[in-house]
Amino acid sequence: MIPSVDNMPSAKIVSPRNLAIFPRNQNITVQVVINNLESGWFTHADKTYMSSPQEVNMNGDVMGHSHIVVDELIGGFDQMTPTDPRTPRFFMGLNAPPVNSVLSTVVSGLTAGYYRVAVFHSGANHQPSASNRGHLPEQCRVLLIPALECVVALPVAQRGATGDMIYVSIHRSVNPTMRQSDLISSQFSVV
C-alpha cells in the first residue's frame, strides 16, 4: 500500500552531529528520529526478502524499519567518486520499535578516516525495488522511489528526501581545540 503525501516518512540523524570528530576505537551511538514510519516491522530477510509489498497502518504510516549504513570516504570529505555499495564499513537494521521516539545503534570498529553515515527505510519485507516492477503482480506495480539506498513506495516522485546523511571523521587522537572547519579547509591527515 502507498501512504498519502501527508504520511511520507522523514528521518533526521540527531546524534552524532554532522562533521563530528571522534578518536579511534571509540564507540559511536547513532540516533535517528523518524516521522511517519511505524518502526519495528521486520521479517526474516533470507526467507521473505521482497516477497510482498509494503503495508500501512491504520494511521496511514508505512509499517517497516530503517537501516544505518556507514561508508568510508577514501578521498576524505572532498571525495568526488561514488562509494562502493557492496562494501559498507558498517550495516545495521534498526528492527525494533523506537524508544522515546528515537531509534539507535552503536557503531564500533571504525579506523582512522572519513565516513558517511546514512539512514534509509524499507517495508517489513524489504519490498521490491523499481527494477523488479515488471515481475510483480499488477496491483504491486507502483512507482517505487529510492530513499537513499533502499526503497519505500511513495505517492509522488517530486518530494524531499526521506532519509538523512551526515559525515564524521575518526582520528588517531583528537586535540580538544580541533574544529571541523580545520579538517575541511586543510589537508589534515587522519592516519
C-alpha positions in Angstrom: 0.0 0.0 0.0 1.1 3.5 -0.7 0.9 6.2 2.0 -0.6 9.6 1.3 1.6 12.6 0.8 0.9 13.6 4.4 2.3 10.2 5.6 5.6 10.1 3.7 8.4 9.1 6.1 11.1 11.6 7.0 14.2 11.0 9.1 16.9 13.1 10.9 20.1 11.7 12.4 20.2 13.6 15.7 23.4 12.1 17.0 26.2 12.4 16.3 26.2 15.9 14.8 27.3 16.4 11.2 31.1 16.7 10.9 31.7 15.3 14.4 35.3 14.2 15.2 36.0 11.0 17.2 39.1 9.4 18.4 39.8 5.9 17.0 38.4 2.9 18.8 35.5 4.9 20.3 32.0 3.5 20.0 29.7 5.9 18.2 26.0 5.9 19.1 23.9 6.8 16.1 20.4 8.1 17.0 17.6 8.7 14.5 14.2 10.4 14.8 11.7 9.3 12.1 8.2 10.7 11.3 5.5 8.7 9.6 7.1 5.3 9.8 5.9 2.7 12.2 9.2 1.1 13.1 9.6 -2.4 14.4 8.2 -4.3 11.4 10.8 -6.7 10.1 10.7 -10.2 8.6 13.5 -12.7 8.1 15.4 -11.4 5.0 16.6 -14.8 4.0 13.1 -16.2 3.8 10.8 -13.3 2.9 13.1 -10.7 1.1 10.9 -8.8 -1.4 8.1 -11.3 -1.0 5.3 -8.8 -0.7 4.6 -5.1 -1.0 4.7 -2.7 1.9 1.8 -2.2 4.3 0.5 0.9 6.0 -1.0 1.1 9.5 -4.5 2.5 10.4 -2.9 6.0 10.5 -1.6 5.5 7.0 2.1 5.3 8.0 4.4 2.7 6.4 5.0 -0.3 8.6 8.7 -1.1 8.3 12.1 -0.5 9.6 15.2 1.5 9.0 18.9 0.8 8.4 22.1 2.6 9.3 25.0 2.3 6.8 28.5 3.7 7.2 30.7 4.1 4.1 34.3 5.1 4.2 35.3 8.1 2.1 38.8 7.1 1.0 39.3 10.5 -0.6 38.2 12.4 2.6 35.2 14.8 2.7 36.2 16.1 -0.7 35.9 12.6 -2.4 34.5 13.0 -5.9 33.9 9.3 -6.7 31.0 7.2 -5.6 31.4 4.8 -2.8 31.1 1.0 -3.4 27.7 -0.1 -2.2 29.0 -3.7 -1.9 31.5 -2.8 0.8 29.9 -0.7 3.6 32.1 -0.4 6.7 29.0 -0.9 8.9 25.4 -2.0 8.2 22.7 -2.5 10.8 18.9 -2.9 10.5 17.0 -0.9 13.1 14.3 -3.5 13.5 12.9 -2.7 16.9 10.3 0.0 17.7 11.8 3.3 18.8 12.5 4.1 22.4 11.2 7.6 23.3 10.7 8.3 19.6 14.4 7.5 18.9 16.0 4.6 17.0 19.6 3.9 17.8 22.5 1.6 17.3 26.2 1.6 18.2 28.9 1.7 15.5 32.3 0.3 16.5 35.5 -0.7 14.8 36.0 2.2 12.6 39.6 3.0 11.8 41.0 6.5 11.3 39.4 8.0 8.3 36.4 9.9 6.9 32.9 8.4 6.8 29.4 9.0 5.5 26.6 7.8 7.9 23.2 7.3 6.2 19.7 6.2 7.3 17.2 4.7 4.9 13.9 2.8 5.2 12.1 -0.1 3.9 8.9 -2.0 4.5 8.9 -5.1 6.6 9.8 -7.4 3.7 12.2 -5.0 2.0 9.5 -4.8 -0.7 10.6 -5.0 -4.3 12.6 -2.2 -5.8 11.7 -0.3 -9.0 14.0 -2.6 -11.0 11.7 -5.5 -10.1 8.5 -3.8 -11.0 7.9 -5.9 -14.2 7.9 -9.2 -12.2 5.3 -8.1 -9.7 1.5 -8.7 -9.8 -0.4 -5.8 -11.4 -1.6 -4.5 -8.0 2.0 -4.1 -6.9 3.3 -2.2 -10.0 3.6 1.2 -8.4 6.1 3.9 -8.6 8.8 2.9 -6.1 11.1 5.8 -5.1 14.5 5.2 -3.6 15.1 6.6 -0.1 18.9 6.8 -0.4 19.7 3.1 -0.9 16.6 1.1 -0.2 13.0 1.9 -1.1 9.7 2.8 0.3 6.8 3.1 -2.1 5.6 6.8 -2.0 2.8 8.6 -3.7 4.8 11.3 -5.6 8.2 11.5 -7.2 8.8 15.2 -6.6 9.4 15.3 -2.9 12.1 15.8 -0.2 14.4 13.1 0.9 13.0 10.5 3.3 16.4 9.5 4.7 19.3 11.5 6.1 23.1 11.6 5.9 25.9 13.0 8.0 29.7 12.9 7.8 32.1 12.1 10.6 35.8 11.6 10.9 37.9 9.3 13.1 41.4 10.3 14.2 44.3 8.6 16.0 44.0 11.3 18.6 41.7 14.3 19.0 43.1 17.6 20.0 40.4 19.4 22.2 40.9 22.6 20.2 40.4 20.9 16.8 37.5 22.3 14.9 35.5 20.8 12.0 36.5 23.8 9.8 40.1 22.9 10.3 39.5 19.5 8.9 37.6 20.6 5.9 39.9 23.5 4.9 43.2 21.8 5.4 45.0 18.6 4.3 44.7 17.3 7.8 45.9 13.7 7.9 43.8 11.2 9.8 46.3 8.4 9.9 
